[in-house]
Amino acid sequence: MRGQHQTTNQREYFWNGSSDPKAQRAKKREIAKSYEHPFDMAVQRVAELQKLFAHLYGDGSSEAYVLPDDDAGRDNAFIMICHLALCPVAPRWRRLNWLKAHAPWMPAREQMKLLNRRVLTFKADTLALRLGVTFAMRQRLGFRTIGAYDVTRTMRDIWVAREQREKDRTSSEARRRKAGAKSRAQYLAESDSRRKPWLAFGWSRRTWHRHGKPEPGESPNVTSPSEVLVPEEPSPDGVVSRVDAGSGRRAASSERLRRGERPCPPHLVR
């Protein structure tokens, strides 16, 4: 045990990520405090039963309620007495005081008989079926240990996972907006595919990109297509420009190919 305790301390030393003795002592006090009041199913369920009975038989804001004097009220009292008996600190007088406060119509003889009954344990869905707890009621009251008789546990887990994903998505989206990122709708509204600024110049998208992507109302950075130089006509003195000479060679080569002749290599063309 001593070696195991030393190993645990060593692990805590590395887990804390700090060599400051004061920070380590504070972390150990925090860990020890978390073990002072561990989670107890019976205690949690007693609190949820109190909330449920206040919702059904009271105003829902306080625990000042009275169970009805019928079979349902007696069954609810028995369920609460069973869970009070399962609590870590559950003296008999505590259960008796609860009966006197929330079932004052019950005779003393019946109270003693109820306290002497065998304590039963209930599963979450079994208890929900006995109390008539629906899934909507469970979500509204925030139950964790009481199930729902109209929705299975598998379906509840799927629903909880879906809700958790939605919460994570919302929180991550808020974090991105805080960092300055655009939303999907804003990005699409400002995208070039939606605005199509090239139509204002009468260009295609490729021509608009080639001219530097000017916005409507701005002057393009390069020469517009209407100002591109076109090949000049041959001069009267017979001098042919290089553009026209190249066009003539290409036309002659195409004609030879059409007749089936073998084209002349470019380096032999004079």
Secondary structure by P-SEA (a helix, b strand, c coil): caaaaaaaaaaaaaaaccccaaaaaaaaaaaaaaacccccaaaaaaaaaaaaaaaaccccccccccccccaaaaaaaaaaaaaaaacccccaaaaaaaaaaccccccaaaaaaaaaccbbbbcaaaaaaaacccaaaaaaaccccbbbccccaaaaaaaaaaaaaaaaaaaaaaaaaaaccccaaaaaaaccccccccccccccaaaaaaaccccccccccccccccccccccccccccccaaaaaaaaaaaaaaaaaaccccccccccc
